[in-house]
Amino acid sequence: MKRQGQRTDLTCAQVAHKSDDRKSRDILAEELGVSKDEVQRFIRLTFLSPELLALVDEGRMKMLPAIEVSYLTAEEQEHLLDAIHAQACTPSHAQALKMKRYSKEGALTGALVRSIMEEEKPNQAEQFKIPKRSIARFFKPSATKDEIENRIVRALELLEQAEARRDRQGGA
């Protein structure tokens, strides 16, 4: 909207906005039925390399990490793209924020990008689920998820110790 040529009714002046004190992104947001922040995010994505933007378009990279990655230099984005191809995964929001921070400090190298991308993401950690109804009788109704997990782990540790004792006694 800022590059509309001769139209002056929708562009911003240096001192005040010509469009009833509204910025072009606000007008566009209203026309599209989205928030002005969403328009800003889409504009920010234009700073991504075409290859990274394609990952966003395909749904392989999420919007928030992509926005953070858009602040990386072209060279840093190339390093990231190499790491994405090598590890067959895209960055999490936390990883993207970390890369952006190192980039601002001028310390983001290809090796550091690879190292950050190798970190295990919480949503990629293997999970094991047990239906609560199967174990509810072993816990107070007020027990938290952490309390339940800790008690199960402790019970398994005690079972492991008991089995080790039994094996030692049976083998002697």
N, C-alpha and C positions, 0 to 999 in steps of 0.2 A: 504494500500500500504506500510505502514511502517513495517508491520509484514509479509514480503514476504519470510522469511527464508533466503535461500542462495543467492537470487538475490541482488547484490550490485549495479547494474546499475540504480536502481530507488529509492534507499534510500538516506537519507541525512547524510552527514558526519558531524563531530563536527565543523569543520572549514569552509568547503565550500560544496555546493551541488554537488553530483556526476552526476546528470542528467542535464548537461549543465547549471549549476547555476539555476535550477528550482526546486521548492518544489514539493513533490508528489501530493499535492492538486491542484497545477497548471496543472500538467500533466493530472490528473483525470478530471479536469474541461474541459480541451481541448478535451479529449477523449469523454466526455459526451455532449459536446456542451453547457455547462453552465458556469457561471462566477465562479471565484475562491471563491468569497464571498458566493455564493450559496452552494458550497461544504462545506465551513466553517460552514454555518448554519446547514446543514444536519449533520455534525459531532457533532455540539453542541447539537442537538436533542438526541444524544445517552446518554446524561446525564439525560434525563427524566426517570421517573419510567415507567415501561411497561404499566401501566394503563393510564397515561397521554399521552404517545406516541401513544397508541391506539386511543385516542380522536383526535390527530392530523391526524393520518392515516385515520380516519373515516370522517375527514373534520369538526368535531364538535369544534375543537380548531384551531384557526388561527396560522400561522407560527410565526409571530413576538411575540405575547404573549408567545407562547410555548418556544421560544428561551430565553426570559427573565426568565421564570419559571425554565428553565433548570439550572439556577444558584442557585436555592434554595436547601437546604439540603434535604436528603431523608425524614426526619421527617416533614419538612415544606411542601414538596410535598404531603405527606400523609394528612396533614391538609387541603391543597388546594383541594385534591381529595374529602375529606369529604364534604367540602363546595360546591364543584361542584355538588355532588350528592344531597345534602340537598336543594340547590337552583335551581337545574336544569338549570344552565348556566355556561359558561366558562368565564375566565377573559378577559377583554379588554386589549389592549396594555398598556394603562395608569395604570390599576390596577396591571398588571404584573410588570411594572416598579416600582410601589410603593412597592409591596411585595419584590422585589429584593433589593430596597434601605433599607428597614427595616431588611431584612435578613443580609445584609452587616454590619449593625449596631448591629446585634445580638439581635434584639428586635422583631422579627417576631414570634408571638405565634399563636396558633390555634384560639383564640378569635379575634386576630387582622386580621387574614386571613378571618374569617367569616365576620367581620365588613367591610373590604375592598370589599369583594364580594357582600355585600348587597347594596353598593353604586349604584345608578342608572347610567346606561351607557347612553351617549347621543343618541346612536342609538336605545336604548330601550325606550326612552321617547315617550309617545304617541303623535302622530302628527295629525294635521288636515290640509288638503290641500284644497285650493280653486283655481280653474283654473284662471289664471291671466286675461284671456279675460272676465271673469265674473265681475271683479272689476276694470279693467283698467281705466274706465271712471272716477273713483274717485281719480286718482293719476296722477301726472306729469309723463311723459315718463322716466324722469331721476331719479325717486324715487328708492331708494335702498330697498332691502328686509327688512332691519331693520326699515326703515321709514314707509314702508307699514304696517308691523306688529304692530308698535307702534301706528299708526293712527287707525288701526282697533280696537285694544284694547281700545284706548281712546274713540272711537265712541261707543263701547259696554258699557263702563263705563257710558258715558253720557246717553245712552238709559236706562240703569239700574236705574240711578238717576231719569230720567223723569218718568219711570214706577212707581217707589216708591212714587214720588210726586202725581201722578195720583191716586194711590191706597189710599193714605192718604186723598186726597180731596174727592174721591168717597165714602170712608167709613165714612166720618164725617157728 
